[in-house]
Amino acid sequence: MSTKHNFDVILEAQEEGGYVASVPDLPGLWTQGETRDEAIAHVKEAISGYLGTLQDLGRPIPHPTREHLTVEA
């Protein structure tokens, strides 16, 4: 049985086109996509892999915080 986690994602439109997506509660996690939808799909996949790696290493899953602003472009 899988557990659902909710994390804020920051999407930033890039001047040259495309989007960069990051997750403040998961240090070092960022990805990109040519479109907003592609960036969102990539970040969902990256979050899944990040959490899976933490689980494989026996490390705790960070609890999402709300101490930051989430800005979507």
Secondary structure, DSSP 8 states (H G I E B T S, - for coil): ---------EEEE-TTSSEEEE-TTSTT-EEEESSHHHHHHHHHHHHHHHHHHHHHTT--------SS---B-
